[in-house]
C-alpha cells in the first residue's frame, strides 16, 4: 500500500504539473489586456472571456489637401481646362512693313498759265517785282521699313481654332523741303516757294509766297487686329491641309501733314524796307483719322512636314470706314495781301479750323505667306510676308481744299472729303510656342 500510495502521489503530481503547463500555454496565446485591441480568437474551451477595456483604435480618415481654386470644388474642371489649352499656340513677331507713298501730289493746286508748278516758273509779287517760284509735292515722301510688332494667340477646339492677332507700327515720318532752291536769295534773283490757291473753286493765279524757308512734315501710323475662326476640316497631321475661315478685322490708319512757310523779304520783293527781323510764319496742318470695321472670309492652305511647314492665307473683307478730317491754318495770308498794309505793319490773319468726315464702303484684301521651321515640338521659328490693300482711306495731302474766296474775306483753306486706296506690305519674323 505504501508503494502504491507513493506511485499514486507521483502520478498525481505529474498530472497536476501537466495540467498547469497546459493551462499556462493556453493563456499565453492571449494579448496583454492592457492593450486596446481585440483578443486573439482561440478554440480553447477553457480560455476565460477577455474584457474589452476600451473601443479599438481606428485610423483617422484624412482629406486630400486643397490643391487650388478648382480642385476643391470639381476636379473635372481641371480636366476641361487642360484639354482646352492643349495645343494653344502663341506667336510674337517683328514687322518691317512699308506704307504706300501718297504719290506725286502738289502742296497746293495748279496755277493758271503754268504748265507744271513743280518746275520753276515766273511770278510777280504785289509790289510788281518778278521772281522765280516753284511748288513742292509729296513725290519724295517715303514710308519704308517701318518697325512694328504683331502678337497672335490661337486656341484649338473640337470643330476648329479660334485665332486672334494684334499688330502695330511705329510712326513713319518724312520731311519735305527744298532749302537749296532758296539758298543765297537776293533782290537780284528773287526766289520763292509757292502754294497755289483756287479762286472761288476755280483755277486762278493766287499764290502764297515764302522766301526764307519752307518745310512740310508728313507722318503716318497704323495698327489693326482681327479675330477669326478656322474650321477644322479633315486635315492630316502631315501633308496638305485646308481650313476655311471667317471673322472680323479692324484697321486704324492716321496721317498728318504740317506745312510751315516763312517770309522775311530776303528776296528783296519789297524795296521800301529790308529784311524783316521777326519773319512772318504761315502754317497749314491737315489731320485724318480712319477706322475701318469689316467682316472677312478666307482660307488657310498649308503643307506640313516633320521639320517645316508652308502656308498661304488669303482674306477678303467688306466693311465701312468711319473717317474724319481736320484742317487748320494760322497766319495764312499775314503778308503780301494788296488789300492790307504789306510789310512789317501787316496784320495777322485769324486762325481757322475746318472739320469734315463721313462713313464709306471700304474693302480689304489681305494676302499672307508664311514658313515655319520646327525646332522642337513646342517651339517653331516663323517668317512671313503680307500684302494688305484697303480702299477708300482718307490721306492728309488729299484732305486739303486749297481755296480762296476773296482777298478781303477770311482764308478759305478747308477740309474736304476725298479718299484713296493704300497698300501696306512687308515681312515678319518671330517665334511660336505651342502649349503641351
Secondary structure, 3 states (H helix, E strand, C coil): CHHHHHHHHHHHHHHHHHHHHHHHHHHCCCCCCCCCCCCCCCCCCCCCCCCCCCCCCCCCCCCCCCCCCCCCCCHHHHHHHHHHHCCCEEEEEEEEEEECCCCCCECCCCCCCCCCCCCCEEEECCCCCEEEEECCECCCCCEEEEEEEEEEEEEECCCEEEEEEEEEECCEEEEEECHHHHCCCCCCCCEEEEEEEEECCEEEEEEEEECCEEEEEEEEEEEEEEEEEEECCCCCCCEEEEEEEEEEEEEEEEEEEEEEEEECCCCCCCCCCCCCCCCEEEEEEEEEEEEEEEEEEEEEEEEECCCEEEEEEEEEEEEEEEEEEEEEEECCCCCCCCCCCCCCCCCCCCCEEEEEEEEEEEEEEEEEEEEEEECCCCEEEEEEEEEEEEEEECCCHHHEECEECCCCCCCCCEECCCCEEEEEEEEEEEEEEECC
